[in-house]
Amino acid sequence: MDQPTVGILHPGSMGAAVAACAATNAAAALWCETGRSTASLERAARFGLTPVATLSELLDRSDIVISLCPPAAAEDLARDVAGHRFAGVYVEANAINPERTQRIAALLDDGATVVDGGVVGSPPVGGKAPTLYLSGVASATKRIEALFTGTAVRTAVLGTEIGKASALKLAYASFQKTSRVLVALAVGMAREHGVDQELIEVASRRTDSYLSEPQYVAKTAARAWRWGPELEEAAETLAAAGLPPEMLRAAASTLARWNDAKDGELTLTDALDRLAQP
């Protein structure tokens, strides 16, 4: 099928931008507007997505469904899709651990073909080009590669084993996101003793140090509601591998202090003040 119809579940900041890229090579990019927030409605319209009234309609019309939602909702969403007997390609692109991805593949095994996906990078807007890592049946991963050909979403296939893409996503997130949490703690400690500017000056001598980018702390705070659950998933993956999960669980607990800053516009001072108030 040269131009498949794509359904996105659901159009958050990453999902909407990824769906808009997919629309380049699709007949349509659908989303279900029922029960979604005003922000979602505005975002979907901005990215040119086509609204439908029900999940049933989206699944009936879609050849490919891409799931990009908060990690906690991934299995419930897949269960809903399985209940509608969806028979197309289901891209499980959430930041969840490999075991959960495999459970979702088993849930949908009756009709759908599940592709394990992991997005590494920022949403594909403003010149940014994330990579969508894929693993699963070769015929299905080829369809997803074709869907994003010539767009700002790069694709890379890791093989046929479900769980590989999820593992890579969480392995990267465990370093990148925990590093940002450590920056916030280091700057917060230095600020308490009046040496935060000196800390930043020391860090700026090393161009590869996240400490030289303290302004990113505010962005970390705004994304904490998403990043914390990702690190919990990564901690579970470490534990399953016999590796110590405590560091990532502590980072997730730190991020939870910023949960009420969801996607807000904070200054560095705001973010550090909130971090210091449990």
N, C-alpha and C positions, 0 to 999 in steps of 0.2 A: 504494500500500500504506500504509494509515493507521498501522499499528504495525509497523515493520520490526524484524527481529532484528539487533542490532549486535554485532560482534566487535571487541575491543580488543587490539592488539599493540604493547606489552605494558603491564600495569598498574603503571607506576612511579608516583611521587608525582603527576605531572601526568596520566598516562594513566588511572589508576584514578579520579581525581576527575572527569575529563571524561566517562569512561564512565558513572559514576554519574549525572551530569546527563543524558546521552543516554537512560539507562534510564527516565527520567520519561515519555518519549514513544515508548518502544520496547516490543516484546513481551518482549524479554530482552536483557541485556548479557552476552555470553560472553567468556571468556578461556581460554587453553590453559595448564593447570597443569603439564604434563609438563616436567621439567627446570628449573623455576623455583625460586627461593630461598624459604626459610622466610619472609623478610620480604615477598616478593611474595604468598605464600599468605595471610599475615595481613592484608596490605593489601587484597587482593581481597575477602576475607571481610568486612572492616570496611566496605567500600563496597557490599556486597551484589551483587557480580558472580557470575555463574553459571559454575562451572568445567566444562570439557570436557577429554577426555583427549588429543586430538590436534589438530594444525593442520587436518588434513583435515576433522574433524568441525566445527570452528569455521567453516571456509570453506563447507562444505556447508549449514550452517544459517543463515549470515549473509547479509543483504541488503546491509548496509553494513559495511565494515571500516575502522577508524581505526588508522593506524600512528603510534605515538608511542614511539620507541625512541632509544637513543644514535645520533647522526648516522652513525658509522662503519658501523652495522649496517643502515642503511636500504635499500641496494640489494640486499644479500643476502636480507633479509627479503622484499622485493618479488619477487625471483627465486623464492623458495620459493612465494610466493602464485601467481605466474604458472604455476609447475609444476603446480599443482593446478587450473589452468584456472578460477580464480575469475571469475564473470561479473556480480558486483554492482558497487556503488560503492566505490571504494578511495580513502580520504582520506589522502593523503601529507602528514602534519602534522609531520614532523620538521624540525629546524633544519638544513636542507641548502641548498646553493646552487641557483639556478634551473636550471643545466645538469644537475645530478644529478636534479632533479625531472622534467625533461623526459626523461631517459634512463629513469627509472622508468615514466613514462607510456607510453613506447615499449615497454618490457618487457611491460606489461600490456595492450597495445593489442588483443590477440586477442579478449578477452572482457569485461574490466572497463572501467568508466568511471572515470578518475582525476580526482580533485579535488585541486588544490594547496591546502594549508592551512598556516597559520602562527599559532601561539598566542602572543599578546602579553599578558603579565601573569602573576600567580601562580596556582597551582592554585585552582580554584573551591571553596574551603572557608573557613569562618570569616568569611563576608561578602564575600570577594574575588570579583571578577567579571572574568575575563580575556576578551579578544576573540579569537575564531577567525576570522581573515581567510581568505577563500576565493576561488579563481579556477578556472574550468573551465566545462564545458558547463552552460548555464543550468538545464536540467532536473535535473541532479545537484546543483548548488549549492542549488537550491530545496529538495531533499530534506534536505540537511544543515541548512539554516535551520530547516525544520520540526522536525527532530529536537531542536533545542536551544531551541525556542520556550518561553518561560516558565521557563527555567532560569538558573543563574548564569553560563552561558557565553553571551556575546553573539556574534552573527555579523555579518560585514560582507563583502559580495561586491565584489570589485575588478574583475570582468570575466570574460571567457572564456579569456584567455590563461594557459596553464600556465606558472608561474614567477613571476607577479606576487606571489602571497601569500608565497612563499619569499623573494623579494627584499625585501619590506617587513619581514618578520620579521628578516632578517639586518641590514638597514640600521638597524633600531632596536637590535638586540643589539650592533652594532658600537659604538654610542655608549654605551648604558646599561652594558654589561658592562666595556668598556674604562675608563669613568669610575670604576667601582668599583675596578678594578685600580690606577688612578692614586691613588685615596684611600689604598689600602694602602701604596703606595710613599711617598707624601708623609708619612703618619703614621709609617711605619717610619724614614724619614730624620730626622724631627723628634725621634722618641724616642731615636735614637742620640745626639743632641746635647742631650737633656734639655729640649726645648721643645715636646713633643707637646701638652701641655695649652694652651699659648699658641697653637699652631696651630689647635686646635679652637675656642678662644675667638675667634680672628680669623674663622674660617669661620662661626661661629654668628651673626655679624652679617649674613651673607647667607643668607636663609632658603631660597634656591634652590640652595645649594651642597651637593653630596654630602659635602664635607669636614666638614660639620656633623653627619654621621651616622657617626662612626668605628666605632660598635658593629656596623655592617653588614659590616665587614671579616671578622669571624668567619663570617658567613653566606656571604660570597663564597668564603672558603676551603672551606667545606663543599660548595659547589656547583661548585668549580673543575673537577672531573672531567667535568662536563657543559658548563660554560661554555667551557673551552678549545677543545674540538672545534668548538663553534659559531663561535668567533672564527676558527678556521682556515677554516671554510666561508665566512665573511664575507670573509676575506682573498682567497680564490680568486675570489669575486665581484668584489671591487675590481680584482684583476689582469685579469680578463676584460673589465672596463670600461675598461682602460687607466689605472686609478688606482693610486697606490702602496699596496701591501699590507703594507709592513714594520711599521707601527705595530701593526696587529692581530696580526701574527705574534709580535711581541715581547710583547704582552699575553697571548697564548696560552701562550708560553713561561714567562712569570711565573706564570700560573695552574697550570702543570704542577708547580710546586714544592709545591703543596697537594694533589696527586692522592691521597696516602695519607690525607687527611682526609675521605674520601668520606662525605658526609651525617652527619658527626660533630658532637658538641656541643663547640664550642671557645669559649674566651674570646678577647678581643681580644689579650691578651698571648700566648696560645698561637699564634694565627694569625700574629702578627708574628714570633715566635721561629722558626716553621717557614719563613716567607718568607726569613729571613736565613740559612738553612742550605740551600745548594744540594744 
